[in-house]
Amino acid sequence: NENTLCPRQRNAKVEDLWSLTNFFGFATETFVLAANILDRFLALMKVKPKHLSCIGVCCFQLAARVVEEECNIPSAHEIIRISQCKCTVSDLKRMEKIISEKLHFEFKATTALTFLHLYHTIVLCHTSERKEVLNLDKLEAQLKACNCRLVFSKAKPSVLALCLLTLEVQTLKSVELLEILLRVQKHSKISDSDLLYWRELVSKCLAEYSSPACCKPDHKKLVWIVSRRTAQNLQNSYYSVPELPTIPEGGCFNESESEDSCEDMSSGEESLSSSPPSDLEGTFFFELKPKTKWQALS
């Protein structure tokens, strides 16, 4: 039904938020909070699929304002342009007003990332193991994969965080770390049944996500939609580019070389459509490899 939002559409939108977070070089907290704001709004409102793109961009912008430095936050126009959301700045402002009122302007939230950092710190304070054994970046990458599945929006943040830590400790086969997590579980009053139920779902999600068959946000390349006329102009300009002058050998320029030629050779701008590598998804999901800026344009 074109008027009913399905879980697959929600999951795809959260993956888009992940891609936007990577593109602008924002923190994991920004992505997790954006997904949290989106899920809270969707739990309150019946949303049509055609409005989801605008809602997602708005949630991303709201999360960025909470987490990121103001000077690093791009304009609404820039976010719309990069995300290729089919809405205007005024549409975004109206949607922001709706979301803000429905959430009573409470954008901050205690998320699974909050508990993940807390539990990780507790474990490191009480273990004799090497600090780098329990990799926080790897755990954050796993959490982001879980955020891309609607089912985990129904899990308690503390339970989801403990599931990720428990699974990682089981992989490390550390009895000491496991005992510490058992004490954390008891202190947090998390039941064995809850932990077991969600841990199985998390394990299944991570197994699917680490599969080469899974299409991950980091594999998506930005696709620029241009008109036929623009495409024709781009193609024509490509063939009209003059050859670069030969670079003189010998390690230095002659005094007769003009300053303009030096400036021309050093003025290459970085592409806006490149995606900076995300935190450490590549170390956990082995298929993910950081792309250079020009590869992102291919």
N, C-alpha and C positions, 0 to 999 in steps of 0.2 A: 504494500500500500504506500503510495507516494506521500501520504499525509502522516504516516507513522514512522517514527525513528526506530531503527533496529540496532541491536548491540554492535553489529559489524560496522555500521556507520559511525557510531560513537568511538569505537576502537580505532578506526581509520583517522578520525579527527584528532585523537590524542597522539597518534603517531606523527601527524602533521605538526602538533605542538612540540614534539620532541625534535623534529627537523628544524623548526624555527628557533628553538633554544640553542641547538648546535650552531646554526647559521650566525646568530648574533653573539655567540660566545657567552651565553648566560649560564648561571649556576644551575646545578641539578635541582636545587630548592625552587627555582623559578618554574621549572617544568612540572615538578610534583605539585606545587601549589596551583598552577594553572589547571592541571587535571582535576585537582580537588574542587576548585571553584566551579569548573564545568559540571562535575558530577553532582555537586550540591544544587546547582541551578536546575539540572535535568531531573533531579528527584522532586523538585517543587513544581516544575512547569511541563506541560505537554508541548513539545517542540516539533515543528515540521522540519523535515530534512533540508529544505531549501534555506532555512535560517541558520542551520548548524555552523556553516562556515563563518558567518559574521559573529556568532556567539563564541566560537572557538578563538578567533582573533581577539575578541574583546576580553575573554578570560586570560589570554596570554598577556595582554597589555596590563590588565589589573594586577596580575601576579608579578610582572616586571617592576611595577611601581612600588610594590611592597618589599621586594628583595634587592633589586639592583640599584646602583647609584643613579641618581637622576640624570647626570650628564651622559650616561651610557645608554639611556633608553631612546630608541629611535622614535621619530614622529609617527603619528597614526597613518599618515599618507605613506610613509616608508614601509611600515608593517603590512599595510594593505597591498602595496606594490610587490613586496617580496613574497608574501603568501598567496598572491593572485586571488585574493578573496573578492568575490563579485559584489562588493558593497562600497559605499562612499564613506567619507569621513563623517558626514552627518548621520548616516546609518549607524556607524560605530558609536557615535555619541548617544544616540537614542537607545541603542542596545545596552550601553554601559549604564544608563539611567535605570533601565528595567532590571538588569542584573543586580545593581547596587541596592535598589529598593527591596527586591525579593530576598536578598541575603542580609538586609538591614545594615548594609555597609560594613559587614564583618568579613573581611577578605582573608585575614590571617587565620591560620588553622594549625592544630597539632596533627601532623601527618606521620605516616610510617617512617619518613626520613628523620623526623625529630627523634623518634624512639630508636631508630637504627644508630644514630650518632650517640645517643645516650647509652644504649646497651654496649656499643663498641667501646666507649670510653671506660665503662665499668669493667668490662672483661680485661682490657689492657692494664687497668690499675691493679688487678688481682692475679694476673698470670705471671709465671716465670718464663713463659715462652718468649721468643723474639717478637718484637712489636710488629714487624712487617709480615708476620705469618697470616694475620687476619687482615686482609687487604680491604680497606674501606671503599676505595674506588670500584673495586670489583663488586662489592655488595650494592653500591649505588646503581651500578649498571644493571644488576639483577632486579633491583626494585623498579627501575624504569621500565623494564620488560613487563613486570607485573602490572604496572600502571596502565599499560596498553591493553589490558583485559578488563572488561566491565565487571566481571565477577569479583575482583579484588577491591572494588569500591565499597563492597558490603562487609569486608573484613575489618576488624578492629585494628587500628594502626599499630598498637603494641604487639598484637598477635602476628601480624604480617612481618614486622621487623624481626621478631624472635624466630619465626620460621626460617627466614633467610639466613640468620646467624647460625641456627641449629644445623641446617643443611650444609653450610660451609664447614662447620666444625666437624661434622660427620665425615666430610670429604678429607679433612686434615687428619682424621683419626686421633684426635687429641682428647684423652680422658680428662685431663685437667680443665681444659676449656669447656668441655661438656658439663662437668660438675659445676662450674661457675654459672653457666647458662641455666642449669636446673635451679640454682639458688635465685637467679634473676626471675625465672618463671614463677617460683613460689612467692617471691616478694611482690611481683606484679599481679598475683592472683589470677593467672591464666591456667585454665583447666587442661588436663591431658587430652581430653576429647577435642577441645577447640584447637589445640596445637596440632594434633594428629590430622584432623580434618583439613585444615588450611595448609599444612605442610605438604600433604599429598598433592593438593592443587598447585601449590607453588612449584613443587618438583616437576610436575607434568608441564607446567607453563615454561619453565626454564629449559626443559629437554626439547620442547617444540621450538623454542626461540633460538636455541643454539644450533638447530638443524640447518644445513645449507639450503634446504627447500624453503625456509622461512624468509620472506621479504622484510627486511628491517628498515627502519627510518633512515639509517646511515647509508643504506644502499641507494636511496632515492636521489636522483640528480635533479636539480632545479630545471624545469622546462619553461622556457619563455614563449608565451603565446604572442605571435606577431601577425600582422595582416599580410596578405599576399604582396601588396605593394612594398611594404617594409622589407619583407624577405627578399624581393627582387633587388631592391636597392643594396641590401647587405651583400647579396651574391655578386652584384656588379662591382661594388667597392672592393670586394675581396680580390677580384682579378685585376683591379687597377692599382693595387698597392705597388709602389716602386721597389726595386731591389735595394737591400741595405748596402751601404758603401762598405768596401773591404776594410777590415780592421788592420791597421799597420802592424807589422811585426817589430819586435825589438823592445817591447814592454813600456814604451812611452810615445807620446805624440810629438810631432815636429812643432816648432814654434809657429809655423805657418798655418797650422790647423786652427780653424775658427772656434770660438767658444760655443757657438750655436750647435756645432756638430757634437760637441761633448755633452751638451745639455740634452740633445735628442736621444743620445744613447743611454742616458740615465733617468729619463723621465717616464719610464713605463709604470702605469698605475696598476694597482692590484684590482682584480675584478670584484665587483660587488656581489656577483652571483656565486661566489665560492662558499664552500661550507667548511669552517674550521673544524678539525677533529674534535669529537666529544670527549668527555672526561677520560674514561678508560674502557669504553665498550670494546675496543679492539683487543684488549688483553683477556677479556672474558669470552666474548663471542668472536672466536678466532678468525671468522671470515672477514671481520670488519678491519679495513686498513685505511689509515688517514689518506685523503686525496690531496693532491696539490691543487692550487687555485685554478690552474688552467685545465686540469683534468675534469674539474667540475663543469666546465663549459662544453666538454665533448659530448 
